[in-house]
């Protein structure tokens, strides 16, 4: 709930019973239920794991990322998360792409490696959407991450002519699209390519506009060197008027 008591997450965690204690270790929520420790994700509320035989456990404390202490009157257990790289690999095998992205963003790898890993996961997610025949969502994802249009077109082997450099363009793992599915896929591809074209044209126009402004500014500076004050003021006025006209 938020500060006004309104729900901000409408798919709550479904514990096996009411937990006696809870700890948050992003992106996981851990709760003691009787003699067990149940682990769920905060986003999507997926059940990840249940650790049993924690006899009379009553307290839980998060020490740091990936490290939690659970205690009873007579025992203390240290629960450690497995290596993040292994977690991400397992999540990708289970097609849990959003959780894999979350863990990657929380990992302590370098920013450069983090950007590469996130791009890789997002690309895998886009291909997963395509193979699931969620074509428009896949194209939106390809557009979002800036995938090369040729790579996207290659998802439709019939549209690509084999060359000497790339004689084999057919991926055996791609779904065989026919009839309605093929039509939906091609429609989504057309929307994708149209958006890419608009973006390229927009970038080109913006670049041309910047070049014109830069050229005008240089000419304005040369004209400023004139000894005639009236001419200088007129030039500034015309230059300002041109800028406002462009906007």
C-alpha positions as CSV (number, residue, x, y, z in Angstrom):
1,X,0.0,0.0,0.0
2,X,1.0,3.6,-0.5
3,X,0.8,6.3,2.2
4,X,-2.9,6.8,1.5
5,X,-3.7,3.1,2.1
6,X,-4.3,2.3,-1.6
7,X,-3.0,-0.8,-3.2
8,X,-0.1,-0.4,-5.5
9,X,0.4,-4.1,-6.2
10,X,-2.7,-6.1,-7.1
11,X,-1.2,-9.5,-7.2
12,X,-0.1,-10.1,-3.6
13,X,2.2,-12.8,-2.3
14,X,0.3,-16.0,-1.5
15,X,2.0,-17.4,1.5
16,X,1.2,-21.0,2.5
17,X,0.1,-19.5,5.9
18,X,0.5,-16.2,7.8
19,X,4.3,-15.5,8.2
20,X,5.5,-14.7,11.6
21,X,8.4,-12.5,10.3
22,X,9.3,-11.0,6.9
23,X,12.4,-9.6,5.4
24,X,13.0,-7.8,2.0
25,X,16.1,-8.6,0.1
26,X,15.5,-7.0,-3.3
27,X,14.2,-8.5,-5.5
28,X,13.0,-11.2,-3.1
29,X,10.6,-11.3,-0.1
30,X,11.4,-13.9,2.6
31,X,9.0,-15.0,5.2
32,X,9.1,-17.4,8.1
33,X,6.0,-19.7,8.0
34,X,6.1,-22.2,10.9
35,X,9.4,-24.0,10.6
36,X,10.0,-23.0,7.0
37,X,11.5,-20.0,5.1
38,X,9.5,-19.2,2.0
39,X,11.1,-17.0,-0.8
40,X,9.0,-15.0,-3.3
41,X,9.7,-12.3,-5.8
42,X,8.4,-8.8,-5.1
43,X,7.5,-8.3,-8.7
44,X,5.1,-10.9,-10.0
45,X,5.0,-12.7,-6.6
46,X,6.6,-15.9,-7.9
47,X,7.4,-18.6,-5.5
48,X,11.2,-19.2,-5.7
49,X,12.1,-21.6,-2.9
50,X,11.1,-23.1,0.4
51,X,13.8,-23.9,3.0
52,X,12.5,-26.5,5.5
53,X,13.6,-27.7,8.9
54,X,14.3,-24.4,10.6
55,X,13.1,-25.6,13.9
56,X,11.0,-22.9,15.8
57,X,12.5,-20.1,13.7
58,X,10.9,-16.8,14.8
59,X,13.2,-13.9,13.7
60,X,14.7,-12.9,10.4
61,X,17.2,-10.1,9.7
62,X,18.7,-9.0,6.4
63,X,22.4,-8.3,6.9
64,X,23.3,-7.3,3.3
65,X,22.3,-8.0,-0.3
66,X,22.1,-11.8,-0.6
67,X,22.7,-12.5,3.1
68,X,19.9,-13.1,5.7
69,X,20.0,-14.4,9.3
70,X,17.2,-16.5,10.7
71,X,17.0,-17.3,14.4
72,X,15.1,-19.3,17.0
73,X,15.6,-19.3,20.8
74,X,18.5,-21.7,20.5
75,X,19.7,-21.5,16.8
76,X,20.9,-19.0,14.3
77,X,21.0,-19.8,10.5
78,X,22.8,-17.8,7.9
79,X,21.0,-18.0,4.5
80,X,23.1,-16.9,1.6
81,X,22.0,-16.4,-2.0
82,X,23.8,-18.3,-4.7
83,X,26.0,-16.5,-7.1
84,X,24.1,-13.8,-9.1
85,X,25.5,-15.1,-12.4
86,X,24.2,-18.6,-11.7
87,X,20.8,-17.1,-10.6
88,X,20.6,-15.1,-13.9
89,X,21.5,-18.1,-16.0
90,X,18.8,-20.2,-14.2
91,X,16.2,-17.4,-14.6
92,X,16.9,-17.1,-18.3
93,X,16.4,-20.9,-18.7
94,X,13.0,-20.4,-17.0
95,X,12.3,-17.4,-19.3
96,X,12.1,-15.1,-16.3
97,X,13.6,-12.2,-18.2
98,X,12.3,-9.3,-16.0
99,X,13.7,-10.9,-12.8
100,X,17.0,-11.5,-14.6
101,X,17.1,-7.8,-15.6
102,X,16.4,-6.8,-12.0
103,X,19.2,-9.0,-10.7
104,X,21.6,-7.6,-13.3
105,X,20.8,-4.0,-12.4
106,X,21.4,-4.9,-8.7
107,X,24.7,-6.8,-9.3
108,X,28.1,-5.2,-8.5
109,X,29.6,-5.8,-11.9
110,X,31.1,-2.8,-13.8
111,X,28.7,-0.4,-15.6
112,X,30.1,-1.4,-19.0
113,X,29.5,-5.1,-18.3
114,X,26.0,-4.3,-16.9
115,X,25.0,-2.5,-20.0
116,X,26.1,-5.4,-22.2
117,X,24.4,-7.9,-20.0
118,X,21.1,-6.0,-20.0
119,X,21.2,-5.6,-23.8
120,X,21.8,-9.3,-24.1
121,X,18.8,-10.2,-21.8
122,X,16.5,-7.7,-23.6
123,X,17.5,-9.2,-26.9
124,X,16.7,-12.7,-25.6
125,X,13.4,-11.4,-24.3
126,X,12.5,-9.9,-27.7
127,X,13.3,-13.2,-29.5
128,X,11.3,-15.1,-26.9
129,X,8.3,-12.9,-27.6
130,X,8.7,-13.5,-31.3
131,X,8.9,-17.3,-30.9
132,X,5.8,-17.0,-28.7
133,X,4.1,-15.3,-31.7
134,X,3.6,-12.1,-29.7
135,X,4.9,-10.2,-32.7
136,X,4.0,-6.6,-31.9
137,X,5.4,-6.9,-28.4
138,X,8.6,-8.4,-29.9
139,X,8.9,-5.5,-32.5
140,X,8.4,-2.9,-29.7
141,X,11.2,-4.5,-27.7
142,X,13.5,-4.6,-30.8
143,X,12.7,-0.9,-31.4
144,X,13.3,-0.1,-27.7
145,X,16.8,-1.6,-27.7
146,X,17.8,-0.4,-31.2
147,X,18.2,-3.8,-32.8
148,X,19.7,-3.7,-36.4
149,X,16.7,-3.8,-38.8
150,X,18.4,-6.5,-40.9
151,X,18.6,-8.8,-37.9
152,X,14.8,-8.4,-37.4
153,X,14.1,-9.0,-41.1
154,X,16.1,-12.2,-40.8
155,X,13.4,-13.6,-38.5
156,X,11.4,-13.9,-41.8
157,X,13.7,-16.1,-43.9
158,X,11.6,-15.8,-47.0
159,X,12.3,-12.0,-47.1
160,X,16.1,-12.5,-47.1
161,X,18.2,-13.6,-50.1
162,X,21.1,-15.8,-49.2
163,X,24.5,-14.3,-50.1
164,X,28.1,-15.7,-50.4
165,X,28.9,-14.1,-47.0
166,X,25.7,-15.5,-45.4
167,X,24.5,-18.5,-47.3
168,X,22.3,-19.9,-44.5
169,X,19.8,-17.4,-43.2
170,X,17.2,-19.8,-41.9
171,X,17.2,-20.5,-38.1
172,X,15.8,-23.9,-37.4
173,X,14.5,-22.7,-34.0
174,X,12.3,-20.0,-35.6
175,X,8.6,-20.8,-35.8
176,X,7.2,-21.7,-39.2
177,X,4.8,-18.8,-39.9
178,X,1.9,-19.4,-42.1
179,X,-1.4,-17.9,-43.0
180,X,-2.7,-15.7,-40.1
181,X,0.5,-15.9,-38.0
182,X,2.6,-14.8,-41.0
183,X,0.2,-11.9,-41.7
184,X,0.4,-10.7,-38.1
185,X,4.2,-11.0,-38.1
186,X,4.6,-9.1,-41.3
187,X,2.2,-6.3,-40.1
188,X,4.3,-6.0,-37.0
189,X,7.5,-5.9,-39.1
190,X,6.0,-3.1,-41.3
191,X,5.2,-1.0,-38.2
192,X,8.8,-1.7,-36.8
193,X,10.5,-0.6,-40.1
194,X,8.3,2.4,-40.4
195,X,9.2,3.5,-36.9
196,X,12.9,3.0,-37.7
197,X,12.6,5.0,-40.9
198,X,10.8,7.9,-39.0
199,X,13.6,7.9,-36.4
200,X,16.3,8.0,-39.0
201,X,14.6,10.8,-40.9
202,X,14.1,12.7,-37.7
203,X,17.7,12.4,-36.7
204,X,18.8,13.5,-40.2
205,X,16.5,16.5,-40.1
206,X,17.8,17.4,-36.6
207,X,21.4,17.2,-37.8
208,X,20.7,19.4,-40.8
209,X,19.0,21.9,-38.6
210,X,21.9,22.0,-36.2
211,X,24.3,22.5,-39.2
212,X,22.3,25.4,-40.5
213,X,22.2,27.1,-37.0
214,X,26.0,26.5,-36.6
215,X,26.7,28.1,-40.1
216,X,24.4,31.0,-39.3
217,X,26.1,31.6,-35.9
218,X,29.5,31.6,-37.6
219,X,28.4,34.1,-40.1
220,X,26.8,36.2,-37.4
221,X,30.2,36.3,-35.5
222,X,32.0,37.5,-38.7
223,X,29.4,40.1,-39.2
224,X,29.8,41.2,-35.5
225,X,33.4,42.3,-36.2
226,X,32.0,45.1,-38.3
227,X,32.7,48.6,-37.0
228,X,29.1,49.7,-37.7
229,X,27.0,49.4,-34.4
230,X,23.7,49.7,-36.3
231,X,24.6,46.8,-38.5
232,X,25.6,44.7,-35.5
233,X,22.3,45.3,-33.7
234,X,20.4,44.5,-36.9
235,X,22.3,41.3,-37.4
236,X,21.6,40.2,-33.8
237,X,17.9,41.0,-34.3
238,X,17.7,39.0,-37.5
239,X,19.6,36.1,-36.0
240,X,17.3,36.0,-33.0
241,X,14.3,36.2,-35.3
242,X,15.6,33.3,-37.3
243,X,16.0,31.2,-34.2
244,X,12.5,31.9,-33.0
245,X,11.2,31.1,-36.5
246,X,12.9,27.7,-36.4
247,X,11.1,26.8,-33.2
